[in-house]
Amino acid sequence: MKFNIICETDEDGKYVVECTDFPGCLSEGDTLDEAMDNINEDIVGCLNSRLKCAKDNFLKKSASNFHDKMNILLDTATAAEYA
């Protein structure tokens, strides 16, 4: 997966990185490597949160149509690798 990010430095020289694909997904670091590692973790967190919400909403709306539980799993290691 590919995500759009914007990287800037603030007035203190820290790197600030924002993933524009996820509103509010913002991170920072003292070095560019640290900022990129932090935004990768944040992107995985956003994906996990959205997946959980989607699963919960799907099961609530479709509960009367299903007799079995569904399990949805996001491999965060793989997602982080491509973030």
OpenMM code with the backbone's topology and positions (N, CA, C; nanometers):
from openmm import Vec3, app, unit

residues = "MET LYS PHE ASN ILE ILE CYS GLU THR ASP GLU ASP GLY LYS TYR VAL VAL GLU CYS THR ASP PHE PRO GLY CYS LEU SER GLU GLY ASP THR LEU ASP GLU ALA MET ASP ASN ILE ASN GLU ASP ILE VAL GLY CYS LEU ASN SER ARG LEU LYS CYS ALA LYS ASP ASN PHE LEU LYS LYS SER ALA SER ASN PHE HIS ASP LYS MET ASN ILE LEU LEU ASP THR ALA THR ALA ALA GLU TYR ALA".split()
positions = [
    Vec3(0.0837, -0.1165, 0.0000),
    Vec3(0.0000, 0.0000, 0.0000),
    Vec3(0.0888, 0.1237, 0.0000),
    Vec3(0.0426, 0.2242, -0.0686),
    Vec3(0.1160, 0.3499, -0.0715),
    Vec3(0.0278, 0.4589, -0.0131),
    Vec3(0.0885, 0.5477, 0.0625),
    Vec3(0.0173, 0.6575, 0.1252),
    Vec3(0.0886, 0.7879, 0.0942),
    Vec3(0.0106, 0.8934, 0.0841),
    Vec3(0.0666, 1.0267, 0.0605),
    Vec3(0.1031, 1.0897, 0.1940),
    Vec3(0.2267, 1.1408, 0.2019),
    Vec3(0.2687, 1.2090, 0.3229),
    Vec3(0.3314, 1.3433, 0.2873),
    Vec3(0.3254, 1.4334, 0.3830),
    Vec3(0.3913, 1.5634, 0.3719),
    Vec3(0.4895, 1.5718, 0.4877),
    Vec3(0.6128, 1.6091, 0.4581),
    Vec3(0.7155, 1.6206, 0.5610),
    Vec3(0.7680, 1.7640, 0.5621),
    Vec3(0.7700, 1.8231, 0.6795),
    Vec3(0.8204, 1.9592, 0.6978),
    Vec3(0.9044, 1.9635, 0.8250),
    Vec3(0.9791, 2.0697, 0.8409),
    Vec3(1.0477, 2.0919, 0.9681),
    Vec3(0.9794, 2.2084, 1.0385),
    Vec3(0.9709, 2.1982, 1.1713),
    Vec3(0.9093, 2.3069, 1.2472),
    Vec3(1.0159, 2.4065, 1.2899),
    Vec3(0.9748, 2.5065, 1.3674),
    Vec3(1.0677, 2.6131, 1.4074),
    Vec3(1.1789, 2.5645, 1.4997),
    Vec3(1.1601, 2.4475, 1.5615),
    Vec3(1.2627, 2.3898, 1.6487),
    Vec3(1.3535, 2.2914, 1.5754),
    Vec3(1.3298, 2.2718, 1.4451),
    Vec3(1.4112, 2.1805, 1.3666),
    Vec3(1.3634, 2.0366, 1.3682),
    Vec3(1.2505, 2.0094, 1.4332),
    Vec3(1.1951, 1.8734, 1.4331),
    Vec3(1.1247, 1.8476, 1.3007),
    Vec3(1.1222, 1.7208, 1.2627),
    Vec3(1.0522, 1.6805, 1.1414),
    Vec3(0.9076, 1.6489, 1.1757),
    Vec3(0.8161, 1.7071, 1.1020),
    Vec3(0.6733, 1.6846, 1.1210),
    Vec3(0.6215, 1.6180, 0.9942),
    Vec3(0.5578, 1.5020, 1.0111),
    Vec3(0.5104, 1.4243, 0.8972),
    Vec3(0.3606, 1.4028, 0.9123),
    Vec3(0.2877, 1.4267, 0.8034),
    Vec3(0.1428, 1.4082, 0.8026),
    Vec3(0.1044, 1.3149, 0.6885),
    Vec3(0.0193, 1.2173, 0.7181),
    Vec3(-0.0354, 1.1303, 0.6146),
    Vec3(-0.1684, 1.1909, 0.5716),
    Vec3(-0.1724, 1.2469, 0.4522),
    Vec3(-0.2917, 1.3172, 0.4049),
    Vec3(-0.4069, 1.2229, 0.3728),
    Vec3(-0.3802, 1.0926, 0.3637),
    Vec3(-0.4862, 0.9953, 0.3369),
    Vec3(-0.5729, 0.9687, 0.4595),
    Vec3(-0.5211, 1.0026, 0.5782),
    Vec3(-0.5935, 0.9817, 0.7031),
    Vec3(-0.5952, 1.1132, 0.7808),
    Vec3(-0.7065, 1.1842, 0.7808),
    Vec3(-0.7132, 1.3108, 0.8538),
    Vec3(-0.6719, 1.2927, 0.9998),
    Vec3(-0.5836, 1.3789, 1.0463),
    Vec3(-0.5377, 1.3727, 1.1846),
    Vec3(-0.4211, 1.2788, 1.2082),
    Vec3(-0.3735, 1.2108, 1.1047),
    Vec3(-0.2606, 1.1184, 1.1180),
    Vec3(-0.1327, 1.2000, 1.1016),
    Vec3(-0.0747, 1.2387, 1.2145),
    Vec3(0.0377, 1.3315, 1.2182),
    Vec3(0.1397, 1.2797, 1.3176),
    Vec3(0.2675, 1.2945, 1.2853),
    Vec3(0.3711, 1.2486, 1.3750),
    Vec3(0.4920, 1.3399, 1.3615),
    Vec3(0.5898, 1.3215, 1.4504),
    Vec3(0.7111, 1.4019, 1.4438),
    Vec3(0.8285, 1.3215, 1.4954),
    Vec3(0.9471, 1.3748, 1.4733),
    Vec3(1.0679, 1.3115, 1.5226),
    Vec3(1.1843, 1.4081, 1.5166),
    Vec3(1.2874, 1.3785, 1.5953),
    Vec3(1.4076, 1.4625, 1.5947),
    Vec3(1.4871, 1.4453, 1.4662),
    Vec3(1.4773, 1.3260, 1.4063),
    Vec3(1.5436, 1.2986, 1.2787),
    Vec3(1.4376, 1.2551, 1.1773),
    Vec3(1.4737, 1.2590, 1.0501),
    Vec3(1.3803, 1.2155, 0.9468),
    Vec3(1.3474, 1.0674, 0.9629),
    Vec3(1.4475, 0.9860, 0.9950),
    Vec3(1.4231, 0.8424, 1.0158),
    Vec3(1.3250, 0.8187, 1.1309),
    Vec3(1.3425, 0.8911, 1.2398),
    Vec3(1.2522, 0.8764, 1.3539),
    Vec3(1.1104, 0.9194, 1.3168),
    Vec3(1.0991, 1.0297, 1.2452),
    Vec3(0.9667, 1.0779, 1.2035),
    Vec3(0.8996, 0.9776, 1.1105),
    Vec3(0.9748, 0.9175, 1.0187),
    Vec3(0.9175, 0.8194, 0.9265),
    Vec3(0.8761, 0.6925, 1.0002),
    Vec3(0.9568, 0.6485, 1.0964),
    Vec3(0.9174, 0.5324, 1.1771),
    Vec3(0.7886, 0.5615, 1.2539),
    Vec3(0.7801, 0.6828, 1.3099),
    Vec3(0.6620, 0.7200, 1.3876),
    Vec3(0.5369, 0.7281, 1.2999),
    Vec3(0.5486, 0.7838, 1.1796),
    Vec3(0.4303, 0.7947, 1.0935),
    Vec3(0.3867, 0.6562, 1.0452),
    Vec3(0.4830, 0.5660, 1.0243),
    Vec3(0.4469, 0.4282, 0.9873),
    Vec3(0.3613, 0.3643, 1.0964),
    Vec3(0.4019, 0.3820, 1.2218),
    Vec3(0.3244, 0.3276, 1.3340),
    Vec3(0.1862, 0.3916, 1.3394),
    Vec3(0.1808, 0.5221, 1.3157),
    Vec3(0.0520, 0.5915, 1.3196),
    Vec3(-0.0406, 0.5453, 1.2072),
    Vec3(0.0146, 0.5223, 1.0897),
    Vec3(-0.0661, 0.4748, 0.9770),
    Vec3(-0.1243, 0.3374, 1.0083),
    Vec3(-0.0438, 0.2496, 1.0649),
    Vec3(-0.0925, 0.1166, 1.1027),
    Vec3(-0.2026, 0.1299, 1.2078),
    Vec3(-0.1859, 0.2213, 1.3030),
    Vec3(-0.2889, 0.2455, 1.4026),
    Vec3(-0.4190, 0.2945, 1.3405),
    Vec3(-0.4074, 0.3858, 1.2434),
    Vec3(-0.5267, 0.4353, 1.1728),
    Vec3(-0.5958, 0.3222, 1.0972),
    Vec3(-0.5172, 0.2387, 1.0305),
    Vec3(-0.5750, 0.1264, 0.9566),
    Vec3(-0.6456, 0.0293, 1.0504),
    Vec3(-0.5815, -0.0020, 1.1625),
    Vec3(-0.6439, -0.0922, 1.2608),
    Vec3(-0.7751, -0.0349, 1.3127),
    Vec3(-0.7746, 0.0931, 1.3452),
    Vec3(-0.8941, 0.1578, 1.3975),
    Vec3(-1.0073, 0.1576, 1.2952),
    Vec3(-0.9761, 0.1920, 1.1714),
    Vec3(-1.0781, 0.1940, 1.0670),
    Vec3(-1.1308, 0.0542, 1.0370),
    Vec3(-1.0431, -0.0435, 1.0387),
    Vec3(-1.0854, -0.1805, 1.0138),
    Vec3(-1.1783, -0.2293, 1.1247),
    Vec3(-1.1447, -0.1983, 1.2495),
    Vec3(-1.2301, -0.2382, 1.3614),
    Vec3(-1.3666, -0.1711, 1.3508),
    Vec3(-1.3693, -0.0419, 1.3199),
    Vec3(-1.4970, 0.0297, 1.3054),
    Vec3(-1.5793, -0.0288, 1.1908),
    Vec3(-1.5135, -0.0572, 1.0795),
    Vec3(-1.5845, -0.1142, 0.9642),
    Vec3(-1.6430, -0.2504, 0.9996),
    Vec3(-1.5642, -0.3323, 1.0688),
    Vec3(-1.6110, -0.4656, 1.1090),
    Vec3(-1.7301, -0.4526, 1.2038),
    Vec3(-1.7184, -0.3647, 1.3039),
    Vec3(-1.8273, -0.3459, 1.3997),
    Vec3(-1.9538, -0.2968, 1.3308),
    Vec3(-1.9404, -0.1999, 1.2420),
    Vec3(-2.0567, -0.1458, 1.1702),
    Vec3(-2.1189, -0.2513, 1.0793),
    Vec3(-2.0356, -0.3297, 1.0131),
    Vec3(-2.0856, -0.4341, 0.9236),
    Vec3(-2.1631, -0.5381, 1.0019),
    Vec3(-2.1079, -0.5807, 1.1153),
    Vec3(-2.1747, -0.6831, 1.1943),
    Vec3(-2.3045, -0.6307, 1.2558),
    Vec3(-2.3086, -0.5026, 1.2946),
    Vec3(-2.4315, -0.4454, 1.3504),
    Vec3(-2.5414, -0.4397, 1.2454),
    Vec3(-2.5068, -0.3973, 1.1249),
    Vec3(-2.6064, -0.3826, 1.0187),
    Vec3(-2.6507, -0.5171, 0.9634),
    Vec3(-2.5611, -0.6151, 0.9674),
    Vec3(-2.5896, -0.7422, 0.9025),
    Vec3(-2.6151, -0.8556, 1.0015),
    Vec3(-2.6276, -0.8244, 1.1279),
    Vec3(-2.6381, -0.9294, 1.2301),
    Vec3(-2.7541, -1.0241, 1.2047),
    Vec3(-2.8638, -0.9738, 1.1536),
    Vec3(-2.9795, -1.0596, 1.1325),
    Vec3(-2.9591, -1.1553, 1.0150),
    Vec3(-2.8617, -1.1286, 0.9299),
    Vec3(-2.8378, -1.2121, 0.8128),
    Vec3(-2.7316, -1.3200, 0.8353),
    Vec3(-2.6597, -1.3126, 0.9487),
    Vec3(-2.5500, -1.4054, 0.9728),
    Vec3(-2.5777, -1.4898, 1.0953),
    Vec3(-2.5316, -1.6140, 1.0889),
    Vec3(-2.5450, -1.7037, 1.2028),
    Vec3(-2.4096, -1.7404, 1.2598),
    Vec3(-2.3040, -1.6999, 1.1926),
    Vec3(-2.1673, -1.7248, 1.2383),
    Vec3(-2.0965, -1.5926, 1.2588),
    Vec3(-1.9942, -1.5946, 1.3428),
    Vec3(-1.9108, -1.4769, 1.3614),
    Vec3(-1.8126, -1.4659, 1.2463),
    Vec3(-1.7725, -1.3446, 1.2188),
    Vec3(-1.6691, -1.3206, 1.1182),
    Vec3(-1.5440, -1.2728, 1.1897),
    Vec3(-1.4312, -1.3167, 1.1448),
    Vec3(-1.3042, -1.2674, 1.1963),
    Vec3(-1.2313, -1.1958, 1.0836),
    Vec3(-1.1930, -1.0728, 1.1094),
    Vec3(-1.1174, -0.9946, 1.0125),
    Vec3(-0.9848, -0.9612, 1.0777),
    Vec3(-0.8758, -0.9893, 1.0094),
    Vec3(-0.7428, -0.9696, 1.0653),
    Vec3(-0.6603, -0.8833, 0.9724),
    Vec3(-0.5937, -0.7847, 1.0272),
    Vec3(-0.4991, -0.7029, 0.9534),
    Vec3(-0.3608, -0.7396, 1.0028),
    Vec3(-0.2774, -0.7857, 0.9129),
    Vec3(-0.1389, -0.8187, 0.9485),
    Vec3(-0.0623, -0.6883, 0.9580),
    Vec3(-0.0467, -0.6369, 1.0798),
    Vec3(0.0156, -0.5057, 1.0986),
    Vec3(0.1630, -0.5059, 1.0571),
    Vec3(0.2304, -0.6179, 1.0661),
    Vec3(0.3702, -0.6225, 1.0230),
    Vec3(0.3793, -0.5986, 0.8730),
    Vec3(0.2896, -0.6595, 0.7975),
    Vec3(0.2882, -0.6397, 0.6537),
    Vec3(0.2456, -0.4985, 0.6196),
    Vec3(0.1450, -0.4463, 0.6882),
    Vec3(0.0983, -0.3109, 0.6621),
    Vec3(0.2087, -0.2099, 0.6906),
    Vec3(0.2813, -0.2287, 0.7993),
    Vec3(0.3892, -0.1353, 0.8343),
    Vec3(0.5005, -0.1411, 0.7313),
    Vec3(0.5224, -0.2579, 0.6755),
    Vec3(0.6284, -0.2749, 0.5766),
    Vec3(0.6006, -0.1936, 0.4508),
    Vec3(0.4729, -0.1783, 0.4156),
    Vec3(0.4362, -0.1081, 0.2936),
    Vec3(0.3913, 0.0358, 0.3178),
    Vec3(0.3834, 0.0767, 0.4437),
    Vec3(0.3379, 0.2128, 0.4744),
    Vec3(0.4434, 0.3148, 0.4405),
] * unit.nanometer
topology = app.Topology()
chain = topology.addChain("A")
for resn in residues:
    res = topology.addResidue(resn, chain)
    for name in ("N", "CA", "C"):
        topology.addAtom(name, app.Element.getBySymbol(name[0]), res)
